[in-house]
Amino acid sequence: MQSYKFRLQPNKEQRKKLDNMFGCSRFVWNYFLDLNNKIYLEAKEKDLKKKHLNYYDCANKLTGLKKENEWLKEANSQALQQTLKDLDAAYNRFFQKKSGFPKFKSKKNNQSFRVPQFFELKGNHSCFPKFKEGIKTVVHRKVEGNIRYATIIKTKTNKYFVSITNDFEVKKKRISNNSVGLDLGIKDLVVASDGQKYNLKINEDNIKFLHKQISKKKKGSKNRKKAILKLAKRYEKIDNQKQDFQHKLSDKICKENKLIAIEDLNITGMLKNHCLAKSMSNQSWYSFTTKIEYKSKRYGGEVVKTKRFYPSSKTCNHCGYINQALELKDREWECPKCKTILDRDINASKNILSQVLRELNLKGEGSTRLKPAELSSIDEAVKQEATRSLVYW
C-alpha cells in the first residue's frame, strides 16, 4: 500500500461542515468508550467473560443514538461506523497487550475521521459523501493505484489535510547488497555498524519561553488563544523536521543495504524510566523503525531484529567479553580482556549485526539472505572506525 498526504483548502462553509463531522466522530467515540468502560469495570468486578461491546453491538446502538441526537445525521454515516470499527480495534489491541487502554478524544488535539468508501480525487478536488461538490486540494504528486480509503485531518494549527491510502505496491531499486547493524540511541538517533552516526539537532530554546507566555495570559482571552496557536505551530514545525529527517535517512539506509539488523527494543517499558523518557520520546524510535521496515520491503531488502535483552553495548565486538560493570554514562570503554578501546554505540551496532547473522545461520537461513561475497564485505565494514555525523537544522 502507498499513502499520499495533501493539503485541503476548504471554504468557510466547508470548514464549518468539516468541524461538525469531526465533532460527530469524536462524540461517537467518546460515548461508546464511556459505555465500554462501564461494561469493562463491571465485568472485572463480577468476573464476566464479555468485557466490552464489539463493533456490531455498538453499530446497533448507534441507530438509537442518532434518533436521540438528530445532529448526528449531518455526518457521513459510514465515517461514524468506521469510528466504531476503530474503537473496537483499539480494545482488541488492548486485550492482546499490544497497546494501552483506549483514551477519550479532545477537540484540543488533532481531529480526524475516515472515509472508507466513495472517496474520489477529481483533478484538484477531493470528493466524498456530504462533500460531492469537492474540497479544493493541493495535489503535488500523481496518485497511482486504486484508492482504498481516505482520512480527513485537522491539525492543532487549524490546517486541513487528506491522507489517501491506495493499493499501489511501490518497488524501488537498491543500489547495493550490503548489510548494516543499527543501534538506536539518545545522543544520536542512529549509529551504524560502519561507524557512521546520524543525529538530528533542533533548536528548542523558545519552547519554554512560549509556555511561559501562555501562563501569563488570562484564561479564555484572545491573546491566550494566539499564544497557544503560536506554540502549536512551533511544535508542528519541529515534528515536520523530524519526519523529514527520518524519511530521508531511512530511505538512504534501505537503498544501500539488503539486510538491516536492529534491536528488538521494549520501547513502552523503557519510557517508564522518567529520567530518560523525554529524551527517548524526542528521538521517536518507533516511528523510525516503522519507516525502516516498510521501506526495506520496497527496496527488496529485509529487517531482522535481535533477541530482546541481548547485551549489545556490554559485549566487546573483538573478543566477546561481556563488561557487566558498564554504565549508561560510559560512552567509551576499554575491554579488560583484549584492551581494545570501544565506542559504546559503534560497538553495539557491530554486535547487533553479528548477532543477527549468527541467529540466521543457526536457522539455516543465512545463505538465502546473503551471498559469501556479501558476508566478506560485512567483515571489512566492521573494521571501519571512522565516524561521520549527519546534522539537520
Secondary structure, DSSP 8 states (H G I E B T S, - for coil): -EEEEEEE---HHHHHHHHHHHHHHHHHHHHHHHHHHHHHHHHHHHT-S--S--HHHHHHHHHHHHHH-GGGGGS-HHHHHHHHHHHHHHHHHHHTTSS-------TTS-EEEEE-S--EEETTEEEETTEEEEEEEE--S---S-EEEEEEEE-TTS-EEEEEEE--------S--EEEEEEE-SSSSEEETTS-EE------HHHHHHHHHHHHS-TT-HHHHHHHHHHHHHHHHHHHHHHHHHHHHHHHHHHHEEEEEE----HHHHTT-TTTHHHHHHHTHHHHHHHHHHHHHHTT-EEEE--TT--TTTB-TTT--B-TT--TT-SEEE-TTT--EEEHHHHHHHHHHHHHHHHHHHTT-HHHH--HHHHHHHHHHHT-----EE---
